[in-house]
Amino acid sequence: MSLSTLADRYCPLMCRPILSRVQQSPIGKRLASGVFYLAFASVVTKGIGLISTILIVRILGRESYGEYGMLLSTSTLLVTIADFGLSFSVTKFIPELLVKDRERVGKIIALNYLSILVFSIFFAFILCIVSPWFCAYLLAAPQLTGMMRLATLMIVLASFAMIQKGILRGFQNFNGLALSEILASIVKMVFLVLGSYYDGLRGAMFGYGLGLLCENLLSSYFIHGNVKKYQIKYSFRKSHQELPILYKFSMPILFTSVISTITYWLV
């Protein structure tokens, strides 16, 4: 049963005029569909995340879960910086160019893939080097040095997951994005709980990493479908032609997103 049929069946009488206007507008229909899928995915994933958190806290205990939170928030901070606003740039430029210039779409996607690879590996390498000092003096938890180095793997995987979500939003494939997020959250919860149960904090970190890997694979599947549908070819050799996007659009977004992430990490 389609969303339009469900809306016709269950929409209150007082909202019928608005529904009619939305159904007559192609943009309105896409917007309403996108909002529904993203809202539904958000509710489901947050619910699964809540259940996962309760189970992990019961398994790990208060102290180990606090350490897990520090590791995760630190890697999230570096993921936000490594993203460099790239996920927002693909969300903006793909729909703008999808009809009139698909060659540029291929260049932009290729540029973002190359950029996120370089940035994420760079920050993962930096964190790996400074982990002993970082854990000993900033976190006052020198015992977390090994786990912090393990978290460097999460930076690369989480960065690619973020950029791929941006690409799916750019293609306006909201149902694919919602489905991949829901499936990924279920898989992530399973791996996290099993890892925590069998190997404590280290198992939780490995479980989180495996969950991110599955999320990337699911997103790649839906991206491949859209690339094939619109006959887009990645152009890595010519991707440098789109470099102005990085400093004209992506960099300003980076500063706004980093401020809130740093505040969360400091707390």
N, C-alpha and C positions, 0 to 999 in steps of 0.2 A: 504494500500500500504506500503510495507516494505522500510526501509532506503536504502537497496541495489538497489531496483527498482528505487527509486527516484534519487539515485546517477547515475545509468546507463542512466537515461533519461535526466538529466540536467547537467551532468559533461561536462565541455569544452573539446574540442579535445586535447588540449595541456596537460591536466591533466589525460587523459585516461591511459597512462602507469602507473602512480602512483596509480590510482584507481584499476587497474588490479592487481598490486602487493599486495595492501591492501586486496583485496577480496580473494586472494589465501592464505593469511596468517591468521590462526585462531586468533593469538594474535593481528594482525593488525585490523581485523574486530571488535574484542572486544574493542580495544583501540579507533577506530574511532567511534563506536557506543556510547561508554561512553562519549567521548568528545562532541559529538553532543547533547546528552541528557542533560549533565551538562551545556553546553553553552546555550542551549535553555531555561533551567530552570532558569539560572542566569539572562538572559535578561528579561524573563517574571516577575520573582520575584522582580527584581530591578525596573522594570517599575511600577509594582503594589505598591512597596514601595514608589516610588516617588509620585504617585498619593495620596497614603495614607498620606504622610507627608504634602503635600500641603493642603489637606482637614483638617488635624488635626491642622495645624498652623492657618488656617482661623477660626477654631472653638475655639481653646484654647486661641489664642492671643500669642504675642511674649513672655511675661513674663512666662506664664504658660507652654508654650512649652519648654522654657529654663529649667524650673524645671523638666519637664518630661524627657528632655535629660540628666540632671544630675542623676536622679534616674536610668535611663536605663543604662547609661555608668558605674555607680557604680556597679550595679548588673552584668553587662557584665564582668567587671574586676574580680569579685569574681567567676563567672562561669568559666572563663578561668583558674583560679587557681584550682578550684574544679575539673575541668576536668582532671588535672594532666597528660595531654598527653594521656589519656586513649583512646580517640576517634581515635588517630593516631595508637595506638598499635593494636586495633582490625582491622583497615584497613590494617595493614601490615600482621598480623599473620593469619587471617582467610583464605585468599586465599592461603597462603603458606601451610597450614595444611589441607585444605578442602578435598583434595583427599587422602592423606596418613595417616592422624590421626584425624578423626572427633571427637574422644573422647576428645582430647585436645581443639578442637574448642569449645565444650560445656563447658569445664572448664574455658577457657579464657573469653567467653561471660558472664558466671556466675560471675567470678571474677570482671569483669568490671562493671557489674550491681551493685554488692555489694559495690564496691569501690566508684562508683559515688553516691550511696545513702548515704554512710557515709560521704564523703567529702562535698557534697552539703548541707546536713543537718547541719554539723559542721559549715560551713561558714555562713549559713543562721542564725544559732543560735548566732554566734559571732556578726554579723551585727545587729541583733535584740537587743542585749544587749548594744552595743556601739552607737546605732542610735542617742540618744539625744546629746551626746558629738560630734559625727561625724558631724551631721547637724549644730550644733551651732558653732563649732570652725573651722572645715575644709571647710565646704560649706558656712558658714555664712548665713544659712537659717534654723533657728530652727523650723520654721513652717512646715518643710518637715519631721519632725520626724515620724509622723504617716504614711506618704506615704512611707518612707524608710523602715519601718517595714513591710509594705505591699509588698515591693519589695523583701523581703526575700523569699516569695513564688515563685517569678520568678526565683530565683537562682536554686531551686530544679527542676522546670519544664524545664528551659533552659538547665541545665546540662544533664538531661535525653534526651532532644531533640538532643543535640550535640553527645552523645554517640551512639544514635540510627542511626544517619546519618553515623557515622563511621562504624557501623555494616553493614549497607546497602552497603556502598562502599566496605567493605571487601567481601561481597557476590557478588560483581560486578553487583548488581541489580540497574543499573543506571537509567533505565526507571522508576522503582518504586520510587527511590529517587527523580527523577525529578518531577514525578506526585505528590508525597506527599508534596514537597516543594511548588509547584504551588498552589495546593488546600489549603495548610496551609496559604499561603500568602494572598489568597483571603478571607478566613475565618477571618484571623487576621485583615485585613483591615476593614471588615464589623464590627467586634466587637469593634475595636479601634474608628472608626468614630461614631458608635452608642453610645459607652460609653462616648466619649468626648462630644457629643452633649447633652446627658441627665444628665451627672454628672461631667462635667469638668475633672480636673486632676485625681481625684479618679476613675472616669469612664474609663478614658484612661488606667489606670493601670490595672483595672479589665478586660478591653477588651483585653489588651495585654496578661494577664494571661490565659484567655479563649482561645485565639489564640494559645498559647503554648501548652495548654492541647489538643486541636484538632490536632496539629502537632504531638504530641507524640502518639496519638491514631492511626493516619494514618501511621506513621512509624512502630508502633507495628504490624499493619495489614500486611505490606509487609515483616517484619522480620519473622513473624509467617509462612508466605508462604514459605520462604526460609528454615527455620528450618525444616518444614515438608517435603520439597522437598529433602533435603539432609539427613533426618532422624537423626538430631542432638538432643541430650538430654542434657539439662542443668545439670551441676554437681556442685551444690553449696557446698556440703560437701567436695568435693575434690578440690575445686577451689584454696585453699591455696597453692597447689602444683605449681601454676603458678605465685606466688608472685615475683620471680626474674624478671619477665617482667617489673614490676613497677619501680624498681630502676635501671635496666640496660637499659631500652628503654624509658619508659614513662617520668621519671624524667628529663633527659636531654632535651627532647622536651618541657617540662613545662617551663624551664628557658627561652628558646628562644621566646616562644609565650607570656609569661608574660611581657617581656620587652616592646614589641610593644603595648600591651594593656594598660600598666601603662602609657606610653607616651601619648596615646590617651586620657586616663582619666584625666591626668594632664592638657592637653590642654583644 
